[in-house]
Amino acid sequence: MTLHATRGAALLSWVNSLHVADPVEAVLQLQDCSIFIKIIDRIHGTEEGQQILKQPVSERLDFVCSFLQKNRKHPSSPECLVSAQKVLEGSELELAKMTMLLLYHSTMSSKSPRDWEQFEYKIQAELAVILKFVLDHEDGLNLNEDLENFLQKAPVPST
């Protein structure tokens, strides 16, 4: 199964709105994890990721996975939400999951809410649906599977 285009576009709009790197047009452009590390630095307000950016992709990926794991509501859960192997193989779905979780962490840790009006309404609505989904399912035992199913489904059209 593949990532639903609307969900992917909304996530890319969010990534590009952060202005941490040149705009990306495809989820696969996130595969080297450098943009994810810059997003994490922005969330923390630090530059600890700068040294990691000089490391090979596998170490950058470990850094991002570690961040996602330790910032879970239930970090003791042994299940990692992202498959490093799938990311290295170029899975759009895994990269979208990482992006979705970073959007969630960024939004939840922000002391000043972002200006969502910079996005067109459809993107705002889709980002809200994504955030609501993670909030509703973060306690679930199958969050990994739930994220995959969510990212593959077509959004319900709003009226």
C-alpha positions as CSV (number, residue, x, y, z in Angstrom):
1,M,0.0,0.0,0.0
2,T,1.1,3.5,-0.6
3,L,0.8,6.9,1.0
4,H,-2.4,8.8,0.2
5,A,-1.5,11.8,-1.9
6,T,-3.5,14.3,0.1
7,R,-1.9,13.2,3.4
8,G,1.5,13.4,1.9
9,A,0.9,16.8,0.4
10,A,-0.3,18.2,3.8
11,L,2.8,16.8,5.6
12,L,5.1,18.2,3.0
13,S,3.4,21.6,3.3
14,W,4.1,21.6,7.0
15,V,7.7,20.6,6.5
16,N,8.2,23.3,3.9
17,S,6.5,25.9,6.2
18,L,9.3,25.4,8.8
19,H,11.9,26.8,6.4
20,V,14.6,24.5,7.8
21,A,15.9,23.6,4.3
22,D,15.1,24.1,0.7
23,P,11.5,23.1,-0.1
24,V,10.8,19.4,-0.7
25,E,8.4,18.2,-3.3
26,A,8.3,14.5,-2.5
27,V,8.3,12.5,0.7
28,L,11.3,10.5,-0.5
29,Q,13.4,13.6,-0.4
30,L,13.3,13.2,3.4
31,Q,15.1,9.9,3.4
32,D,18.5,11.2,4.4
33,C,16.9,12.4,7.7
34,S,18.7,15.8,7.6
35,I,15.4,17.7,7.5
36,F,14.1,15.6,10.3
37,I,17.1,16.5,12.4
38,K,16.7,20.2,11.7
39,I,13.0,19.9,12.8
40,I,14.1,18.2,16.0
41,D,16.6,21.0,16.7
42,R,13.8,23.5,16.1
43,I,11.4,21.6,18.5
44,H,14.1,21.6,21.2
45,G,15.5,25.1,20.4
46,T,19.0,23.6,20.2
47,E,21.6,22.8,17.7
48,E,22.5,19.4,19.1
49,G,21.6,17.8,15.7
50,Q,24.3,19.7,13.9
51,Q,27.0,17.2,14.7
52,I,24.6,14.3,13.7
53,L,24.2,15.9,10.3
54,K,27.8,15.0,9.6
55,Q,27.2,11.4,10.3
56,P,26.1,8.6,7.9
57,V,22.4,8.3,7.1
58,S,22.1,5.2,9.4
59,E,23.3,7.3,12.4
60,R,21.0,10.2,11.5
61,L,18.1,7.7,11.3
62,D,19.0,6.3,14.7
63,F,19.0,9.8,16.2
64,V,15.5,10.6,14.8
65,C,14.1,7.2,15.9
66,S,15.6,7.7,19.3
67,F,13.9,11.1,19.6
68,L,10.5,9.7,18.5
69,Q,10.9,6.8,20.9
70,K,11.8,8.8,24.0
71,N,9.1,11.5,23.3
72,R,6.3,9.0,23.1
73,K,3.5,9.1,25.7
74,H,4.5,5.6,26.8
75,P,8.3,5.5,26.0
76,S,8.6,2.2,27.8
77,S,6.7,0.5,25.0
78,P,9.3,-1.7,23.3
79,E,7.7,-1.3,19.8
80,C,9.5,1.3,17.7
81,L,7.1,3.3,15.7
82,V,9.3,3.5,12.6
83,S,11.1,0.7,10.8
84,A,14.7,2.0,10.2
85,Q,15.0,-0.8,7.6
86,K,12.0,0.4,5.6
87,V,13.2,4.0,5.7
88,L,16.6,2.9,4.3
89,E,14.7,1.0,1.6
90,G,12.9,4.2,0.7
91,S,9.4,3.5,2.1
92,E,7.2,6.6,1.6
93,L,4.9,5.3,4.3
94,E,7.7,5.1,6.9
95,L,8.9,8.6,6.1
96,A,5.4,9.9,6.3
97,K,5.0,8.3,9.7
98,M,8.1,10.0,10.9
99,T,6.9,13.3,9.5
100,M,3.5,12.9,11.1
101,L,5.0,12.1,14.5
102,L,7.3,15.1,14.3
103,L,4.4,17.3,13.4
104,Y,2.6,16.0,16.5
105,H,5.7,16.6,18.8
106,S,6.3,20.0,17.3
107,T,2.7,21.0,17.9
108,M,2.4,19.6,21.4
109,S,5.8,21.0,22.6
110,S,5.3,24.5,21.1
111,K,5.0,27.3,23.6
112,S,3.7,29.6,20.9
113,P,1.2,28.1,18.5
114,R,2.1,28.2,14.9
115,D,0.4,30.4,12.4
116,W,-1.8,27.9,10.6
117,E,-3.3,30.6,8.4
118,Q,-0.3,30.4,6.2
119,F,-1.8,27.2,4.9
120,E,-4.7,27.0,2.5
121,Y,-7.9,25.7,4.2
122,K,-7.6,22.1,2.8
123,I,-4.1,21.8,4.2
124,Q,-5.2,23.2,7.6
125,A,-8.0,20.7,7.7
126,E,-5.8,17.8,6.8
127,L,-3.1,18.7,9.4
128,A,-5.9,19.0,12.0
129,V,-7.1,15.5,11.1
130,I,-3.6,14.1,11.3
131,L,-3.0,15.7,14.8
132,K,-6.4,14.5,16.0
133,F,-5.6,11.0,14.8
134,V,-2.3,10.8,16.7
135,L,-3.9,12.3,19.8
136,D,-6.7,9.8,19.7
137,H,-4.4,6.8,19.1
138,E,-1.2,7.6,21.0
139,D,-2.4,5.3,23.9
140,G,-3.2,2.5,21.5
141,L,-1.3,-0.8,21.5
142,N,-1.2,-0.8,17.7
143,L,-0.1,2.8,17.1
144,N,2.4,1.7,14.4
145,E,-0.2,-0.3,12.5
146,D,-2.8,2.4,13.0
147,L,-0.5,5.1,11.6
148,E,0.1,3.0,8.5
149,N,-3.6,2.4,7.9
150,F,-4.4,6.1,8.5
151,L,-1.7,7.3,6.0
152,Q,-3.0,5.0,3.3
153,K,-6.7,5.9,3.6
154,A,-8.3,8.7,1.7
155,P,-9.4,11.6,3.8
156,V,-13.1,11.9,4.4
157,P,-14.3,15.0,2.4
158,S,-15.4,17.8,4.7
159,T,-18.6,19.7,4.0
